[in-house]
Amino acid sequence: MVSAPHRESLSANVSSVDAHRLIELAREFRSRTLDLVGDLEGDQLIGPRLPTVNPPLWEIGHVAWFQEFWVLRHAAGRPAISSDSGR
């Protein structure tokens, strides 16, 4: 979890980024991520059950969550998409 003073500092830095550039970067990252995993299916998305490795499907969801968290909530100041998505 990010502490309140640090969160304010991060928000100030994000606010100084041009919104159009931020959208462009988020779309680019999303496209690249989907290109990397687009041919995976079924068990490939789950992978082996290892205590030190997260399944690819979990990582994809985590990337999406962080984009929503930092771009939508912090840069755009909008509420969470889902009420159960955490802080």
Biopython code that builds the backbone (N, CA, C, O; Angstrom):
import numpy as np
from Bio.PDB.StructureBuilder import StructureBuilder

atoms = [
    (1, "MET", "N", (0.845, -1.183, 0.000)),
    (1, "MET", "CA", (0.000, 0.000, 0.000)),
    (1, "MET", "C", (0.889, 1.244, 0.000)),
    (1, "MET", "O", (1.932, 1.255, 0.653)),
    (2, "VAL", "N", (0.497, 2.265, -0.708)),
    (2, "VAL", "CA", (1.241, 3.519, -0.793)),
    (2, "VAL", "C", (0.789, 4.435, 0.331)),
    (2, "VAL", "O", (-0.407, 4.642, 0.533)),
    (3, "SER", "N", (1.764, 4.988, 1.069)),
    (3, "SER", "CA", (1.413, 5.875, 2.179)),
    (3, "SER", "C", (0.795, 7.165, 1.645)),
    (3, "SER", "O", (1.025, 7.546, 0.497)),
    (4, "ALA", "N", (0.011, 7.830, 2.489)),
    (4, "ALA", "CA", (-0.703, 9.041, 2.064)),
    (4, "ALA", "C", (0.228, 10.128, 1.524)),
    (4, "ALA", "O", (-0.045, 10.662, 0.448)),
    (5, "PRO", "N", (1.336, 10.488, 2.231)),
    (5, "PRO", "CA", (2.211, 11.532, 1.678)),
    (5, "PRO", "C", (2.819, 11.123, 0.335)),
    (5, "PRO", "O", (2.938, 11.939, -0.578)),
    (6, "HIS", "N", (3.202, 9.839, 0.229)),
    (6, "HIS", "CA", (3.784, 9.368, -1.018)),
    (6, "HIS", "C", (2.729, 9.376, -2.123)),
    (6, "HIS", "O", (3.028, 9.720, -3.266)),
    (7, "ARG", "N", (1.500, 9.000, -1.784)),
    (7, "ARG", "CA", (0.403, 8.984, -2.754)),
    (7, "ARG", "C", (0.173, 10.387, -3.309)),
    (7, "ARG", "O", (-0.041, 10.553, -4.510)),
    (8, "GLU", "N", (0.216, 11.400, -2.435)),
    (8, "GLU", "CA", (0.030, 12.783, -2.887)),
    (8, "GLU", "C", (1.133, 13.187, -3.845)),
    (8, "GLU", "O", (0.875, 13.853, -4.847)),
    (9, "SER", "N", (2.368, 12.786, -3.541)),
    (9, "SER", "CA", (3.493, 13.091, -4.407)),
    (9, "SER", "C", (3.327, 12.423, -5.762)),
    (9, "SER", "O", (3.569, 13.046, -6.797)),
    (10, "LEU", "N", (2.911, 11.146, -5.763)),
    (10, "LEU", "CA", (2.690, 10.438, -7.016)),
    (10, "LEU", "C", (1.580, 11.087, -7.824)),
    (10, "LEU", "O", (1.701, 11.238, -9.040)),
    (11, "SER", "N", (0.502, 11.470, -7.159)),
    (11, "SER", "CA", (-0.611, 12.109, -7.852)),
    (11, "SER", "C", (-0.171, 13.416, -8.489)),
    (11, "SER", "O", (-0.582, 13.728, -9.607)),
    (12, "ALA", "N", (0.655, 14.180, -7.796)),
    (12, "ALA", "CA", (1.142, 15.442, -8.339)),
    (12, "ALA", "C", (1.980, 15.192, -9.587)),
    (12, "ALA", "O", (1.870, 15.926, -10.569)),
    (13, "ASN", "N", (2.824, 14.150, -9.552)),
    (13, "ASN", "CA", (3.652, 13.831, -10.713)),
    (13, "ASN", "C", (2.806, 13.356, -11.880)),
    (13, "ASN", "O", (3.050, 13.750, -13.020)),
    (14, "VAL", "N", (1.820, 12.520, -11.615)),
    (14, "VAL", "CA", (0.951, 12.011, -12.668)),
    (14, "VAL", "C", (0.150, 13.147, -13.274)),
    (14, "VAL", "O", (-0.078, 13.165, -14.484)),
    (15, "SER", "N", (-0.279, 14.095, -12.455)),
    (15, "SER", "CA", (-1.077, 15.217, -12.950)),
    (15, "SER", "C", (-0.307, 16.055, -13.951)),
    (15, "SER", "O", (-0.906, 16.686, -14.821)),
    (16, "SER", "N", (1.019, 16.071, -13.839)),
    (16, "SER", "CA", (1.812, 16.890, -14.748)),
    (16, "SER", "C", (2.022, 16.219, -16.104)),
    (16, "SER", "O", (2.501, 16.857, -17.041)),
    (17, "VAL", "N", (1.669, 14.939, -16.215)),
    (17, "VAL", "CA", (1.785, 14.232, -17.484)),
    (17, "VAL", "C", (0.599, 14.608, -18.361)),
    (17, "VAL", "O", (-0.540, 14.653, -17.896)),
    (18, "ASP", "N", (0.871, 14.872, -19.609)),
    (18, "ASP", "CA", (-0.190, 15.184, -20.550)),
    (18, "ASP", "C", (-1.155, 14.007, -20.623)),
    (18, "ASP", "O", (-0.737, 12.870, -20.842)),
    (19, "ALA", "N", (-2.438, 14.275, -20.441)),
    (19, "ALA", "CA", (-3.451, 13.217, -20.403)),
    (19, "ALA", "C", (-3.477, 12.421, -21.700)),
    (19, "ALA", "O", (-3.645, 11.202, -21.667)),
    (20, "HIS", "N", (-3.318, 13.072, -22.825)),
    (20, "HIS", "CA", (-3.337, 12.363, -24.106)),
    (20, "HIS", "C", (-2.146, 11.420, -24.225)),
    (20, "HIS", "O", (-2.269, 10.321, -24.765)),
    (21, "ARG", "N", (-1.005, 11.847, -23.724)),
    (21, "ARG", "CA", (0.197, 10.989, -23.747)),
    (21, "ARG", "C", (0.003, 9.793, -22.826)),
    (21, "ARG", "O", (0.399, 8.677, -23.165)),
    (22, "LEU", "N", (-0.595, 10.013, -21.679)),
    (22, "LEU", "CA", (-0.848, 8.933, -20.737)),
    (22, "LEU", "C", (-1.793, 7.900, -21.355)),
    (22, "LEU", "O", (-1.571, 6.697, -21.222)),
    (23, "ILE", "N", (-2.825, 8.361, -22.016)),
    (23, "ILE", "CA", (-3.754, 7.455, -22.695)),
    (23, "ILE", "C", (-3.027, 6.681, -23.794)),
    (23, "ILE", "O", (-3.215, 5.474, -23.944)),
    (24, "GLU", "N", (-2.219, 7.370, -24.540)),
    (24, "GLU", "CA", (-1.463, 6.736, -25.621)),
    (24, "GLU", "C", (-0.543, 5.645, -25.069)),
    (24, "GLU", "O", (-0.482, 4.547, -25.624)),
    (25, "LEU", "N", (0.164, 5.938, -23.989)),
    (25, "LEU", "CA", (1.062, 4.954, -23.376)),
    (25, "LEU", "C", (0.295, 3.759, -22.828)),
    (25, "LEU", "O", (0.717, 2.618, -23.012)),
    (26, "ALA", "N", (-0.822, 4.005, -22.159)),
    (26, "ALA", "CA", (-1.623, 2.913, -21.606)),
    (26, "ALA", "C", (-2.125, 2.006, -22.724)),
    (26, "ALA", "O", (-2.110, 0.784, -22.582)),
    (27, "ARG", "N", (-2.561, 2.580, -23.811)),
    (27, "ARG", "CA", (-3.032, 1.770, -24.953)),
    (27, "ARG", "C", (-1.880, 0.970, -25.565)),
    (27, "ARG", "O", (-2.048, -0.191, -25.938)),
    (28, "GLU", "N", (-0.727, 1.595, -25.660)),
    (28, "GLU", "CA", (0.447, 0.912, -26.201)),
    (28, "GLU", "C", (0.842, -0.270, -25.307)),
    (28, "GLU", "O", (1.118, -1.362, -25.803)),
    (29, "PHE", "N", (0.867, -0.047, -23.997)),
    (29, "PHE", "CA", (1.222, -1.118, -23.067)),
    (29, "PHE", "C", (0.204, -2.244, -23.114)),
    (29, "PHE", "O", (0.564, -3.421, -23.082)),
    (30, "ARG", "N", (-1.067, -1.878, -23.190)),
    (30, "ARG", "CA", (-2.120, -2.890, -23.249)),
    (30, "ARG", "C", (-1.995, -3.718, -24.530)),
    (30, "ARG", "O", (-2.105, -4.944, -24.493)),
    (31, "SER", "N", (-1.768, -3.057, -25.649)),
    (31, "SER", "CA", (-1.629, -3.749, -26.917)),
    (31, "SER", "C", (-0.437, -4.704, -26.880)),
    (31, "SER", "O", (-0.531, -5.843, -27.338)),
    (32, "ARG", "N", (0.664, -4.238, -26.342)),
    (32, "ARG", "CA", (1.873, -5.080, -26.246)),
    (32, "ARG", "C", (1.619, -6.282, -25.347)),
    (32, "ARG", "O", (2.020, -7.397, -25.681)),
    (33, "THR", "N", (0.964, -6.073, -24.224)),
    (33, "THR", "CA", (0.647, -7.172, -23.309)),
    (33, "THR", "C", (-0.238, -8.196, -23.998)),
    (33, "THR", "O", (0.024, -9.397, -23.925)),
    (34, "LEU", "N", (-1.283, -7.727, -24.665)),
    (34, "LEU", "CA", (-2.191, -8.644, -25.358)),
    (34, "LEU", "C", (-1.486, -9.384, -26.498)),
    (34, "LEU", "O", (-1.798, -10.544, -26.767)),
    (35, "ASP", "N", (-0.543, -8.725, -27.166)),
    (35, "ASP", "CA", (0.251, -9.401, -28.201)),
    (35, "ASP", "C", (1.076, -10.540, -27.599)),
    (35, "ASP", "O", (1.210, -11.605, -28.202)),
    (36, "LEU", "N", (1.617, -10.311, -26.426)),
    (36, "LEU", "CA", (2.461, -11.319, -25.778)),
    (36, "LEU", "C", (1.676, -12.542, -25.322)),
    (36, "LEU", "O", (2.208, -13.653, -25.321)),
    (37, "VAL", "N", (0.428, -12.354, -24.939)),
    (37, "VAL", "CA", (-0.356, -13.472, -24.376)),
    (37, "VAL", "C", (-1.520, -13.893, -25.262)),
    (37, "VAL", "O", (-2.273, -14.796, -24.897)),
    (38, "GLY", "N", (-1.680, -13.265, -26.403)),
    (38, "GLY", "CA", (-2.835, -13.512, -27.257)),
    (38, "GLY", "C", (-3.006, -14.934, -27.736)),
    (38, "GLY", "O", (-4.129, -15.362, -28.001)),
    (39, "ASP", "N", (-1.916, -15.682, -27.855)),
    (39, "ASP", "CA", (-2.042, -17.057, -28.343)),
    (39, "ASP", "C", (-2.095, -18.092, -27.215)),
    (39, "ASP", "O", (-2.121, -19.294, -27.479)),
    (40, "LEU", "N", (-2.109, -17.634, -25.974)),
    (40, "LEU", "CA", (-2.228, -18.562, -24.845)),
    (40, "LEU", "C", (-3.692, -18.938, -24.642)),
    (40, "LEU", "O", (-4.588, -18.126, -24.872)),
    (41, "GLU", "N", (-3.922, -20.154, -24.215)),
    (41, "GLU", "CA", (-5.293, -20.588, -23.934)),
    (41, "GLU", "C", (-5.292, -21.648, -22.843)),
    (41, "GLU", "O", (-4.272, -22.284, -22.576)),
    (42, "GLY", "N", (-6.432, -21.826, -22.225)),
    (42, "GLY", "CA", (-6.627, -22.872, -21.223)),
    (42, "GLY", "C", (-5.556, -22.921, -20.150)),
    (42, "GLY", "O", (-5.300, -21.938, -19.456)),
    (43, "ASP", "N", (-4.937, -24.088, -20.030)),
    (43, "ASP", "CA", (-3.928, -24.301, -18.991)),
    (43, "ASP", "C", (-2.706, -23.400, -19.146)),
    (43, "ASP", "O", (-2.006, -23.135, -18.169)),
    (44, "GLN", "N", (-2.446, -22.931, -20.356)),
    (44, "GLN", "CA", (-1.312, -22.027, -20.560)),
    (44, "GLN", "C", (-1.510, -20.722, -19.785)),
    (44, "GLN", "O", (-0.535, -20.107, -19.353)),
    (45, "LEU", "N", (-2.747, -20.301, -19.608)),
    (45, "LEU", "CA", (-3.027, -19.072, -18.858)),
    (45, "LEU", "C", (-2.903, -19.281, -17.352)),
    (45, "LEU", "O", (-2.735, -18.326, -16.593)),
    (46, "ILE", "N", (-2.988, -20.526, -16.935)),
    (46, "ILE", "CA", (-2.861, -20.836, -15.505)),
    (46, "ILE", "C", (-1.425, -21.205, -15.175)),
    (46, "ILE", "O", (-0.910, -20.806, -14.131)),
    (47, "GLY", "N", (-0.777, -21.957, -16.045)),
    (47, "GLY", "CA", (0.609, -22.342, -15.846)),
    (47, "GLY", "C", (0.775, -23.320, -14.705)),
    (47, "GLY", "O", (-0.207, -23.773, -14.116)),
    (48, "PRO", "N", (2.025, -23.649, -14.388)),
    (48, "PRO", "CA", (2.273, -24.572, -13.277)),
    (48, "PRO", "C", (1.978, -23.894, -11.944)),
    (48, "PRO", "O", (2.127, -22.679, -11.816)),
    (49, "ARG", "N", (1.567, -24.663, -10.970)),
    (49, "ARG", "CA", (1.306, -24.133, -9.618)),
    (49, "ARG", "C", (2.615, -24.082, -8.850)),
    (49, "ARG", "O", (3.062, -25.094, -8.310)),
    (50, "LEU", "N", (3.220, -22.927, -8.801)),
    (50, "LEU", "CA", (4.480, -22.737, -8.088)),
    (50, "LEU", "C", (4.326, -21.615, -7.070)),
    (50, "LEU", "O", (3.694, -20.601, -7.365)),
    (51, "PRO", "N", (4.892, -21.779, -5.880)),
    (51, "PRO", "CA", (4.741, -20.734, -4.864)),
    (51, "PRO", "C", (5.450, -19.419, -5.214)),
    (51, "PRO", "O", (5.136, -18.379, -4.635)),
    (52, "THR", "N", (6.396, -19.458, -6.149)),
    (52, "THR", "CA", (7.172, -18.262, -6.478)),
    (52, "THR", "C", (6.778, -17.612, -7.795)),
    (52, "THR", "O", (7.357, -16.597, -8.179)),
    (53, "VAL", "N", (5.790, -18.189, -8.501)),
    (53, "VAL", "CA", (5.405, -17.680, -9.813)),
    (53, "VAL", "C", (3.892, -17.495, -9.863)),
    (53, "VAL", "O", (3.136, -18.408, -9.528)),
    (54, "ASN", "N", (3.463, -16.330, -10.275)),
    (54, "ASN", "CA", (2.030, -16.085, -10.460)),
    (54, "ASN", "C", (1.598, -16.580, -11.838)),
    (54, "ASN", "O", (2.366, -16.486, -12.795)),
    (55, "PRO", "N", (0.384, -17.103, -11.948)),
    (55, "PRO", "CA", (-0.112, -17.539, -13.262)),
    (55, "PRO", "C", (-0.211, -16.353, -14.231)),
    (55, "PRO", "O", (-0.493, -15.232, -13.808)),
    (56, "PRO", "N", (0.019, -16.595, -15.523)),
    (56, "PRO", "CA", (-0.094, -15.502, -16.500)),
    (56, "PRO", "C", (-1.440, -14.774, -16.433)),
    (56, "PRO", "O", (-1.488, -13.549, -16.551)),
    (57, "LEU", "N", (-2.526, -15.516, -16.245)),
    (57, "LEU", "CA", (-3.840, -14.884, -16.172)),
    (57, "LEU", "C", (-3.915, -13.891, -15.017)),
    (57, "LEU", "O", (-4.499, -12.817, -15.164)),
    (58, "TRP", "N", (-3.338, -14.233, -13.880)),
    (58, "TRP", "CA", (-3.301, -13.344, -12.719)),
    (58, "TRP", "C", (-2.497, -12.098, -13.059)),
    (58, "TRP", "O", (-2.902, -10.984, -12.727)),
    (59, "GLU", "N", (-1.352, -12.283, -13.723)),
    (59, "GLU", "CA", (-0.503, -11.136, -14.082)),
    (59, "GLU", "C", (-1.222, -10.192, -15.050)),
    (59, "GLU", "O", (-1.113, -8.972, -14.925)),
    (60, "ILE", "N", (-1.954, -10.755, -16.014)),
    (60, "ILE", "CA", (-2.711, -9.928, -16.961)),
    (60, "ILE", "C", (-3.750, -9.096, -16.209)),
    (60, "ILE", "O", (-3.898, -7.901, -16.464)),
    (61, "GLY", "N", (-4.457, -9.725, -15.294)),
    (61, "GLY", "CA", (-5.440, -9.009, -14.475)),
    (61, "GLY", "C", (-4.798, -7.943, -13.625)),
    (61, "GLY", "O", (-5.363, -6.867, -13.430)),
    (62, "HIS", "N", (-3.607, -8.242, -13.113)),
    (62, "HIS", "CA", (-2.894, -7.286, -12.267)),
    (62, "HIS", "C", (-2.487, -6.046, -13.073)),
    (62, "HIS", "O", (-2.586, -4.921, -12.583)),
    (63, "VAL", "N", (-2.039, -6.257, -14.287)),
    (63, "VAL", "CA", (-1.686, -5.132, -15.158)),
    (63, "VAL", "C", (-2.914, -4.254, -15.398)),
    (63, "VAL", "O", (-2.834, -3.028, -15.319)),
    (64, "ALA", "N", (-4.037, -4.883, -15.687)),
    (64, "ALA", "CA", (-5.274, -4.126, -15.913)),
    (64, "ALA", "C", (-5.677, -3.351, -14.664)),
    (64, "ALA", "O", (-6.098, -2.198, -14.753)),
    (65, "TRP", "N", (-5.546, -3.989, -13.492)),
    (65, "TRP", "CA", (-5.911, -3.324, -12.246)),
    (65, "TRP", "C", (-5.041, -2.091, -12.026)),
    (65, "TRP", "O", (-5.545, -1.032, -11.652)),
    (66, "PHE", "N", (-3.739, -2.224, -12.258)),
    (66, "PHE", "CA", (-2.845, -1.078, -12.067)),
    (66, "PHE", "C", (-3.144, 0.032, -13.055)),
    (66, "PHE", "O", (-3.078, 1.205, -12.689)),
    (67, "GLN", "N", (-3.467, -0.298, -14.286)),
    (67, "GLN", "CA", (-3.824, 0.755, -15.241)),
    (67, "GLN", "C", (-5.072, 1.488, -14.773)),
    (67, "GLN", "O", (-5.129, 2.717, -14.817)),
    (68, "GLU", "N", (-6.065, 0.738, -14.327)),
    (68, "GLU", "CA", (-7.291, 1.365, -13.830)),
    (68, "GLU", "C", (-6.993, 2.208, -12.599)),
    (68, "GLU", "O", (-7.497, 3.324, -12.468)),
    (69, "PHE", "N", (-6.177, 1.677, -11.700)),
    (69, "PHE", "CA", (-5.868, 2.368, -10.455)),
    (69, "PHE", "C", (-5.133, 3.685, -10.709)),
    (69, "PHE", "O", (-5.545, 4.724, -10.193)),
    (70, "TRP", "N", (-4.069, 3.661, -11.482)),
    (70, "TRP", "CA", (-3.244, 4.861, -11.664)),
    (70, "TRP", "C", (-3.800, 5.818, -12.710)),
    (70, "TRP", "O", (-3.758, 7.033, -12.517)),
    (71, "VAL", "N", (-4.309, 5.298, -13.792)),
    (71, "VAL", "CA", (-4.781, 6.185, -14.856)),
    (71, "VAL", "C", (-6.165, 6.725, -14.548)),
    (71, "VAL", "O", (-6.367, 7.938, -14.499)),
    (72, "LEU", "N", (-7.120, 5.827, -14.340)),
    (72, "LEU", "CA", (-8.496, 6.268, -14.140)),
    (72, "LEU", "C", (-8.668, 6.996, -12.812)),
    (72, "LEU", "O", (-9.190, 8.110, -12.774)),
    (73, "ARG", "N", (-8.232, 6.374, -11.733)),
    (73, "ARG", "CA", (-8.492, 6.950, -10.413)),
    (73, "ARG", "C", (-7.568, 8.104, -10.068)),
    (73, "ARG", "O", (-8.023, 9.143, -9.591)),
    (74, "HIS", "N", (-6.272, 7.932, -10.306)),
    (74, "HIS", "CA", (-5.336, 8.973, -9.869)),
    (74, "HIS", "C", (-5.149, 10.086, -10.894)),
    (74, "HIS", "O", (-5.195, 11.265, -10.543)),
    (75, "ALA", "N", (-4.944, 9.728, -12.134)),
    (75, "ALA", "CA", (-4.720, 10.768, -13.139)),
    (75, "ALA", "C", (-6.019, 11.458, -13.534)),
    (75, "ALA", "O", (-6.043, 12.673, -13.730)),
    (76, "ALA", "N", (-7.105, 10.686, -13.652)),
    (76, "ALA", "CA", (-8.375, 11.270, -14.088)),
    (76, "ALA", "C", (-9.282, 11.631, -12.924)),
    (76, "ALA", "O", (-10.281, 12.326, -13.111)),
    (77, "GLY", "N", (-8.944, 11.160, -11.702)),
    (77, "GLY", "CA", (-9.743, 11.492, -10.534)),
    (77, "GLY", "C", (-11.136, 10.867, -10.536)),
    (77, "GLY", "O", (-12.060, 11.399, -9.921)),
    (78, "ARG", "N", (-11.284, 9.745, -11.225)),
    (78, "ARG", "CA", (-12.595, 9.089, -11.311)),
    (78, "ARG", "C", (-12.687, 7.960, -10.300)),
    (78, "ARG", "O", (-11.663, 7.480, -9.813)),
    (79, "PRO", "N", (-13.894, 7.533, -9.981)),
    (79, "PRO", "CA", (-14.073, 6.435, -9.028)),
    (79, "PRO", "C", (-13.684, 5.092, -9.650)),
    (79, "PRO", "O", (-13.554, 4.968, -10.868)),
    (80, "ALA", "N", (-13.505, 4.103, -8.795)),
    (80, "ALA", "CA", (-13.177, 2.757, -9.245)),
    (80, "ALA", "C", (-14.286, 2.224, -10.154)),
    (80, "ALA", "O", (-15.460, 2.548, -9.977)),
    (81, "ILE", "N", (-13.898, 1.409, -11.120)),
    (81, "ILE", "CA", (-14.873, 0.795, -12.027)),
    (81, "ILE", "C", (-15.771, -0.164, -11.270)),
    (81, "ILE", "O", (-16.976, -0.224, -11.516)),
    (82, "SER", "N", (-15.181, -0.914, -10.348)),
    (82, "SER", "CA", (-15.924, -1.918, -9.592)),
    (82, "SER", "C", (-15.788, -1.637, -8.104)),
    (82, "SER", "O", (-14.705, -1.291, -7.630)),
    (83, "SER", "N", (-16.877, -1.785, -7.370)),
    (83, "SER", "CA", (-16.831, -1.518, -5.934)),
    (83, "SER", "C", (-15.978, -2.512, -5.168)),
    (83, "SER", "O", (-15.580, -2.231, -4.037)),
    (84, "ASP", "N", (-15.688, -3.655, -5.748)),
    (84, "ASP", "CA", (-14.865, -4.656, -5.045)),
    (84, "ASP", "C", (-13.443, -4.717, -5.576)),
    (84, "ASP", "O", (-12.772, -5.736, -5.409)),
    (85, "SER", "N", (-12.967, -3.656, -6.210)),
    (85, "SER", "CA", (-11.628, -3.655, -6.785)),
    (85, "SER", "C", (-10.563, -3.117, -5.849)),
    (85, "SER", "O", (-9.450, -2.828, -6.289)),
    (86, "GLY", "N", (-10.869, -2.977, -4.587)),
    (86, "GLY", "CA", (-9.871, -2.477, -3.644)),
    (86, "GLY", "C", (-9.912, -0.974, -3.518)),
    (86, "GLY", "O", (-10.872, -0.319, -3.925)),
    (87, "ARG", "N", (-8.865, -0.451, -2.954)),
    (87, "ARG", "CA", (-8.806, 0.980, -2.672)),
    (87, "ARG", "C", (-8.817, 1.804, -3.893)),
    (87, "ARG", "O", (-8.771, 3.031, -3.810)),
]
sb = StructureBuilder()
sb.init_structure("model")
sb.init_model(0)
sb.init_chain("A")
sb.init_seg("    ")
for serial, (resi, resn, name, xyz) in enumerate(atoms, 1):
    if name == "N":
        sb.init_residue(resn, " ", resi, " ")
    sb.init_atom(name, np.array(xyz, "f"), 0.0, 1.0, " ", f" {name:<3s}", serial, name[0])
structure = sb.get_structure()
